[in-house]
Each structure stands twice: as C-alpha cells, then as structure tokens.
Amino acid sequence: MCHRVIRQLFVIPASLGASLCWAVPYDTPLPESDYSVVPSVRVEEEENRNPALPESGLSVIAAATSTAQLEQLRDTGKQQAAEAAYKLALQFVNNNNKGTAIELIREAAFLQPDNARYIHLASRLAFELKDYPATETYLFRLLAIYRSQATPDALKEITLFDELVTLYVAWGQKDAARSALMKGLVIKKATFGEDHPYIIDDIYRLAELELNAGNVGESKRQLERAFALLENSSAAIDDRDVATAFHNIGELYRVSGQWTDAERAYLKALTFWNKAPMMNQQEIQTTARRLAQTRAMQSASVTDTPLSTGQGRKMLTVEPRQPAELPEKM
C-alpha cells in the first residue's frame, strides 16, 4: 500500500512571504481520526443526531417531580438546543452567511463544551473569519477533549498540531508555529517511526520556517534530512508525492541561493514526474521552468547568497487528490 505523503506542489512568490498553506482542504469532512481547519465552503448537514423534541415538552416538565428528573430534562434540553444551533450554523455556512453561523456555533459550544463536532466547526469558522485568538482557543479545547478520552488517538493529536502550525503561520507567530510543528513531529515519530515517509512533509515545513527565520544553515540541514529520507526509504510512496516533495525541496534550496542543491532536487522531481508524463504535464513544465531558471543563475555565476524571504515565490496547487492514508496505529 502506498503512503500518501505530500498534498501540494509549491513555488515561492514575492507577495506571499512565509505564508504557505500546508493543511487539507476546508471542505474535507472530519473523520473519526482527523481534523481540518483551513477554509472554505459548503458543509453537509448531519441528520438524526438527536431524537426529536417531545410533542408535549412542557407537559413532561410539569409532570416531573424529582430533582433527578428535572436535571435529566435540563440536560436533554441543552443537548437539543445545542444540536439545533449546530444544524442552523451549517445551514448559514452553506448560504455563505458565516457571521450568523459563528454566533450559532458559539451558542452550541457554550451549551455543550465537550462536543468535538461543535468545537471543530467553531475553529474552522473562526479561522476563516481571521479571528486567530478564538481559533487558537478552540484548537486547544479540542486538544483537551482528545486527550481526555479513555483511549487517546494519536492521529487526532497529529492533525491538530498540523492545524496549529497552519494557524500560527497565517497569524505570523513564527516561534509558535515552530513549537507546534516540533510537538507534532514528536508524536509522529513515536507513532510511525523515526524515519517514516509520513514525516517528510513536516521536515521541509520545518526547513521553510527556519529559512524564514534567517537560519539558513539549519534550513539546509533539514532539507538534507528530507532528501536522504526520500532516497533511502524502503516504504512504498506514490510517485507524485515523491516528485512533489523533491520539487518543494528544490524550491527551498533555490530561494536560499543554493543553486547546485536546487538543481539536484529539481532533477529528482522530473525523474518521478516523467514516470507518468501525460498525467503530470503541468507539473513537469513547472519543475522544468524552475530548473532552467536555476541553471541560468548558475551560469551567471551568481554568488550563493540567500534571497530575501519570499522573493520570487509563486503558489501552485496541484489537482486535489485523496487525503493521505495513514498506517494503522500500533
């Protein structure tokens, strides 16, 4: 079985700076062991989560005599009110009225603060509305919910730390992004192994963060780790994922002025793109163009001086594919 490692190809633009999107699409549904924060669009309404309100709700309350009965009715009422607010929020999201949707989902989260579905949607909406402090609060709340479960799920924690990195990059909190990335890497290594291909994504994310922080030497060290892991891994990795990874490594080398290393990475990427040339025409053109630019810089004898952060970058997303299929938890 192939391990899906890399989700997108990037080339690096002047206008973008350090702000790269590393997460899965916003409209990806939340599976039992996954979590996503990035925008945007329609969310399908979930049906039949709770029983309908009793036809004679007031008469049921009037008939209750004990404290236990009243407390049970009160709890049931909260659950029903929260679910109603949640479903209304989904409808307003689908109608592109996210201002009203966020108010409704806040209500649901207030009534049921331990419901991961409600906190999840609240974090997604807060992120899209650029309320980054609220997004952080909701993500930390999700982390607490996941860790309080009888059987903690490492995959949920891993994807949650990925979303924290995405948040902090968008927020401009570079130190916090690096910290979240390192914490996620610890869990990934413990779950999948020290050199599993699944961690390649994080290694060159870390290289990007180090490069943007001006730590060129550390950035190169991380890139060499990723390069060696791709070349020597015994795991079966999809060719498109390998090609995308080598292209991205080449991009980071290029913007740090390391032309020889960039050329080496681009050539590796082209080797894997060309295994299916008809499917990968656009990607082949992109990588080949970057390789030609790199060789032109070498021919001009340009000194290996790092470019300023973000110089010459341009984002390119490849055609969406299925999310990574992770190995079963040990």
Stockholm file with secondary structure:
# STOCKHOLM 1.0

chainA/1-330         MCHRVIRQLFVIPASLGASLCWAVPYDTPLPESDYSVVPSVRVEEEENRNPALPESGLSVIAAATSTAQLEQLRDTGKQQAAEAAYKLALQFVNNNNKGTAIELIREAAFLQPDNARYIHLASRLAFELKDYPATETYLFRLLAIYRSQATPDALKEITLFDELVTLYVAWGQKDAARSALMKGLVIKKATFGEDHPYIIDDIYRLAELELNAGNVGESKRQLERAFALLENSSAAIDDRDVATAFHNIGELYRVSGQWTDAERAYLKALTFWNKAPMMNQQEIQTTARRLAQTRAMQSASVTDTPLSTGQGRKMLTVEPRQPAELPEKM
#=GR chainA/1-330 SS CCBCCCCCCBCCCTTTTTCCCCSCCTTSCCCTTCCCCCCCCCCCCCCCSSCCCCTTHHHHHHHCCSHHHHHHHHHHHHHHHHHHHHHHHHHHHHTTCHHHHHHHHHHHHHHCTTCHHHHHHHHHHHHHTTCHHHHHHHHHHHHHHHHTSSSCCHHHHHHHHHHHHHHHHHHTCHHHHHHHHHHHHHHHHHHHCTTCGGGHHHHHHHHHHHHHTTCHHHHHHHHHHHHHHHHHCCSCBCHHHHHHHHHHHHHHHHHTTCHHHHHHHHHHHHHHHTTSTTTTHHHHHHHHHHHHHHHHHHHTTCCCCCCCTTTTCCBCCCCCCCCCCCCCCC
#=GC SS_cons         CCBCCCCCCBCCCTTTTTCCCCSCCTTSCCCTTCCCCCCCCCCCCCCCSSCCCCTTHHHHHHHCCSHHHHHHHHHHHHHHHHHHHHHHHHHHHHTTCHHHHHHHHHHHHHHCTTCHHHHHHHHHHHHHTTCHHHHHHHHHHHHHHHHTSSSCCHHHHHHHHHHHHHHHHHHTCHHHHHHHHHHHHHHHHHHHCTTCGGGHHHHHHHHHHHHHTTCHHHHHHHHHHHHHHHHHCCSCBCHHHHHHHHHHHHHHHHHTTCHHHHHHHHHHHHHHHTTSTTTTHHHHHHHHHHHHHHHHHHHTTCCCCCCCTTTTCCBCCCCCCCCCCCCCCC
//
